[in-house]
């Protein structure tokens, strides 16, 4: 058994991953550096290279950790949502939490901008291709489940259209220096879901 696989080693590795995920969320890929991660984790600088073969491996672990945390939070929210009455607004907010991050609730631009910069920048990092595809597939499965449990007649094709519309609304809001990109996405998504509902009722 190596030191990295002991309980102490696992705890240290976890601290480094959490620290890297926090830095990634706060400052993007450029913020994840050996020294910054070690300082945030409260561990010696050498620990980053001891527990991870490269900064790329550390960033990959951080991306997975952040995605896992968000997916789990989304599942918990969906569980509680299913136990009580809810409206379109509840579904919209849950979907936006998953697409834009819970930090976007405050209406700030920075967290949303950093998130989209990471998404757009990830293709420049081939080592992230597989984990990004995997996490995206799991995210789509969860959003699909949200719509199904809410009783909304949103098939997979329409779901991808709605995600694309959210992305478009957010990017346009960022380009226009809108101080509330989540608000723009919220209005668009709610309008689309209500329009779909009205169309079905009129058939």
ABEGO torsion letter per residue (X at the ends): XBAAABAAAAAAAAAAAAAAAAAAAAAEAAABBAAAAAAAAGBBAAAAAAABABAAAAAAAAAAAAAAAAAAAAAAAAAAAAABBBBAAAAAAAAAAAAAEAAAAAGBAAAAAAAAAAAAAAAABAAAAAAAAAAAAAAAAAAAAAAAAAGBBBBAAAAAAAAAAAAAAAAAAAAAGBABAAAAAAAAAAAAAAAAAAAAAAX
